[in-house]
């Protein structure tokens, strides 16, 4: 998350303003250090209330992120082999998706 949402935009905006690449790399590195430091400060502050949150939050809510990761894995596990041969597999995939989202009953 840090690479694509913090470091890369910092480096890209620095390079767009026609700066030296070494200067932009140093700026991105300093921004990365500052963002890591701020993340650790937030974690340090919130670690004192972690047990309270765990005790008062239902276990279903805590496990929902794990189930989301599992569903994503299952979906990608089926989609990536389809994406490996796009000429053969994208036309039937597009027909099925079009029929599904159009509300057509087969």
Number of C-alpha atoms within 10 A of each C-alpha: 6 11 11 9 9 14 20 15 13 19 20 13 12 18 16 8 9 9 12 10 12 10 13 19 18 12 16 21 15 13 17 18 13 12 15 13 12 12 11 12 12 11 12 11 10 12 12 10 10 11 11 10 12 11 9 8 11 10 10 9 9 11 10 11 11 11 12 11 11 12 12 11 12 11 11 13 11 10 13 10 11 15 13 11 10 11 10 11 14 14 11 11 14 11 10 14 12 12 13 12 8 9 9 9 6 6
